Amino acid sequence: MASEMSEARKLSAELNGIITYCNGKPIKSDQHIILATDTYLGRKTARFVVEWLNKQGYNALDKVVTKLSTKDVESFRDAMSELVLWCAEELRQQYPEPVWNIVFNLTGGFKSVNGFLQTLAMFYAHESVYIFEKGGNLIKIPRLPIQLDTKDLIGKHLLTFRRLAVLKQELPVEECKTIPETLLLPVDNHVFLSEWGELIWQECWRYYYSQELLSPLNSRLKYQNRFKQDTKNLSKDRLLIINERLDQIARYLDSNGSYNPPSLEFKPIKGKPFKGKFDPEPTHECDAWSDQDAKRIYGHFEENIYFIDHLGKHL
């Protein structure tokens, strides 16, 4: 067993980092996630590492990061944005604090990727570790107690950031000239949200979504006064969910119906459940939340515009 571990350390920098961190002994409660480049060699290497770890008693799985390669800058930056989203959503949800202690092992891999992951570790990991190429000592870097002071910046440009981050729109440079360049990715005379912009957004959006009912993201979405009253006294956590759903409806409309995730489930209403309580009556519904009192969002179309009528009980 010891000789096999020693040989594995020589053959793979990634295995060397994991084995060293665990002192050569699998820990049943640990979960190792091997990030792989979006290349044939990257996928095969990650699969080899995962299979070897599982065979030795470690719990391991691989994740391929879409477009992650060094063939061009655009693909690389798209991959970094995907990593931010993965850390902010999947990693935090599946391995929440304080149950889990998240460690970024930066031994092996591209230096350009590791440099970015080192920054992400300051927000999404408890510590990062790596081994010097010519040594066997494990270097541990704890998370620094830092916070991004960007709420004022996001607040001043909230609608713009929502269009960039939620609708994934490209906007004219002129519309974004007061936003720091590092948060934007220029393409011709337009801009997208950069990987750093995505990081800033993921750290701040929940604050704004829990403060008040946000304005519609596009001109095809309108709120009726009844709906505004329905949301007036919601708690912050429910208001956050409502604003998320309204953004999803905007994306549904923006995509002409191709975007319709399970959390939204936008669909026509069956029958006539409201029996004259509204004029006109709601024709469509979607999920608000399914826990607690299980609310739905109801609305109707008038030509090309969708009006939100009511936040009410599940039919």
KAFEN-V361867 format. One record per residue. SS is DSSP state (2 for helix, 1 for strand, 0 for the rest). NEAR is the number of other C-alpha atoms within 12 Angstrom. Layout:
# KAFEN-V361867
SS/NEAR
SS/NEAR
This chain:
# KAFEN-V361867
0/12
2/13
2/10
2/18
2/26
2/20
2/15
2/25
2/30
2/20
2/18
0/25
2/30
2/36
2/41
2/36
2/40
2/41
2/37
2/30
2/30
0/25
0/19
0/24
0/20
0/24
0/20
0/15
0/16
0/24
0/27
1/36
1/29
1/34
1/40
1/33
0/31
0/25
0/19
2/15
2/14
2/27
2/24
2/20
2/28
2/33
2/24
2/24
2/36
2/30
2/21
2/27
2/37
2/23
2/16
0/23
0/22
0/26
0/24
1/29
1/23
1/26
1/27
1/27
0/31
0/24
0/25
0/32
0/30
0/22
0/14
0/12
2/17
2/20
2/21
2/26
2/33
2/28
2/33
2/36
2/38
2/30
2/37
2/33
2/30
2/26
2/33
2/29
2/18
2/16
2/27
2/22
2/16
2/17
0/25
0/18
0/14
0/12
0/12
0/18
0/23
0/30
1/34
1/40
1/36
0/39
0/39
0/31
0/29
0/21
2/15
2/20
2/27
2/23
2/20
2/26
2/35
2/29
2/29
2/37
2/33
2/26
2/31
2/39
0/33
0/26
1/26
1/32
1/32
1/36
1/27
0/18
0/20
0/12
0/16
0/21
0/18
1/24
1/21
1/24
1/21
1/23
0/23
0/18
0/13
0/13
0/14
0/20
0/13
0/24
2/21
2/16
2/23
2/32
2/24
2/16
0/24
2/29
2/28
2/36
2/38
2/40
2/30
2/32
2/37
0/34
0/28
0/23
0/24
0/27
1/27
1/20
2/22
2/14
2/20
2/29
0/19
0/16
0/27
0/21
2/18
2/20
2/29
1/35
1/31
1/23
1/15
0/11
0/15
1/19
1/31
1/38
1/40
0/35
2/34
2/31
2/36
2/37
2/37
2/34
2/39
2/36
2/26
2/27
2/33
2/27
2/24
2/33
2/31
0/23
0/23
0/24
0/30
0/31
0/25
0/34
0/34
0/29
0/17
0/27
1/30
1/30
1/33
0/25
2/15
2/22
2/27
2/25
2/17
2/26
0/33
0/19
0/16
0/22
0/17
2/20
2/21
2/30
2/29
2/26
2/35
2/41
2/36
2/32
2/38
2/44
2/36
2/36
2/46
2/37
2/33
2/28
2/28
2/27
0/17
0/16
0/17
0/15
0/21
0/23
0/17
0/15
0/21
0/32
0/26
0/33
1/23
1/17
0/22
0/12
0/12
0/16
0/18
0/22
0/12
0/10
0/13
0/20
0/16
0/21
0/24
0/35
0/29
1/32
1/35
1/39
1/34
1/37
1/28
0/20
0/13
0/10
0/15
0/17
1/27
1/35
1/45
1/42
1/37
1/31
1/23
1/17
0/9
0/15
1/21
1/32
1/35
1/40
1/34
1/36
1/36
1/27
1/22
0/21
0/20
